[in-house]
Every structure is written in C-alpha cells, then in structure tokens.
Amino acid sequence: MTPSFAEILRGLMDNRGLSPRAISRASARAESTIRQLLNGHIAPSNEIARDIAPALQIPEADLLLFAGLATRTVESHAKPYRNSAQIGELVSIASSLSVEKNPTIT
C-alpha cells in the first residue's frame, strides 16, 4: 500500500524535527493549512507544495511526486527563494531550541 501524502509529510517533518508552526512560518502558509494537510482533510496543491518544499528541505519536484501532482519543468516555474535551503535548515534548528528562563530575571 502506498503511504498517503499526510503520512509522508508527517515523516518528513518528524525526520527534520519540524512542527506545523515551523513549517507555517517558513512557508508563509497558515498553520491550520499545514495541520489540515497532516490530517488528510485537504489535498496538497502545486502552490502549497511549492511553498512548503524549501521548509522541508526537499526539492519541489519530489514533493509534487509524493503528492501525486503533475511536476513542471524548471524553466516554467519561478526561481525559488534565494537561500531557501538555508532558511529551511535555520527553521529546523530554531524549532528544536527550547526557551530557558533566565535565573536573574524575576
């Protein structure tokens, strides 16, 4: 049986230590949209895949393939955000950080 897009998305996020909030912030998509994708309540679109692929540190074409969507050639698609891979890595690192209370502040 082929895994659903929701299962694949959850696996990618778990593997990278990313929360729905982190994907939302990095992709400029609503957190509710990410949660609906994870729950299988909405199907991914080409636009959503384009927006969340850099945050997942995965090529857009691969994510489109996982979603069962038609891939498009690189020439017909706008260039990705400059440094999108680095942004994805930073989001991954930042989402794993915890907030520690400063003992000198009361």
C-alpha positions in Angstrom: 0.0 0.0 0.0 1.3 3.4 -0.9 1.5 5.9 2.0 -0.7 9.0 1.9 0.7 12.4 1.4 -0.2 13.2 5.0 1.9 10.2 6.2 4.8 11.3 4.0 4.5 14.9 5.2 4.4 13.8 8.8 7.5 11.6 8.3 9.5 14.4 6.6 8.6 16.8 9.4 9.4 14.2 12.1 12.7 13.4 10.5 13.7 17.0 10.4 12.2 17.9 13.9 9.8 20.4 12.4 6.5 21.4 13.9 3.4 22.6 11.9 4.2 26.0 13.3 7.7 25.9 12.0 6.6 24.9 8.5 3.9 27.6 8.6 6.3 30.3 9.5 8.9 29.2 6.9 6.4 28.8 4.1 4.1 31.7 4.8 1.2 29.3 4.9 -1.4 29.2 7.7 -0.7 26.8 10.4 -4.2 25.5 10.0 -3.4 24.6 6.4 -0.4 22.6 7.5 -2.5 20.8 10.1 -5.2 20.0 7.6 -2.6 18.5 5.3 -1.3 16.4 8.1 -4.8 15.2 9.0 -5.6 14.5 5.3 -8.5 17.0 5.4 -7.2 18.9 2.4 -5.3 17.7 -0.6 -2.0 19.4 -1.5 -1.9 21.7 -4.4 1.0 22.7 -6.6 1.2 26.1 -4.9 1.2 24.6 -1.4 4.0 22.1 -2.4 6.0 25.0 -3.9 5.7 26.9 -0.6 6.5 24.2 1.9 9.2 22.3 -0.1 12.0 24.6 1.0 11.0 24.4 4.6 11.1 20.6 4.4 14.5 20.8 2.7 13.2 18.8 -0.3 13.1 19.6 -4.0 9.6 20.8 -5.1 9.5 18.2 -7.8 9.9 15.4 -5.2 7.2 16.8 -3.0 4.9 17.1 -6.1 5.6 13.5 -6.9 4.8 12.4 -3.3 1.5 14.4 -3.6 0.6 12.7 -6.9 0.6 16.1 -8.6 2.0 16.9 -12.1 5.5 18.2 -12.0 6.5 21.1 -14.1 9.8 21.9 -15.8 12.2 24.2 -14.0 12.0 26.7 -16.9 8.3 27.3 -16.5 8.5 27.9 -12.8 9.7 31.0 -11.0 13.1 30.8 -9.3 13.0 29.5 -5.7 13.6 32.0 -2.9 17.3 32.8 -2.7 18.8 30.8 0.2 15.7 28.7 0.6 17.7 25.7 1.6 19.5 27.7 4.3 16.2 29.1 5.5 14.8 25.5 5.9 17.9 24.5 7.9 17.6 27.5 10.2 13.9 26.8 10.8 14.8 23.2 11.6 17.4 24.3 14.1 15.3 27.1 15.6 12.3 24.7 16.1 14.5 22.4 18.2 15.6 25.1 20.6 13.9 25.5 23.9 13.3 28.6 25.9 15.2 28.7 29.2 14.3 31.0 31.9 17.0 33.4 33.0 17.5 32.9 36.7 18.4 36.6 37.2 15.0 37.8 35.9 12.1 37.6 38.3 
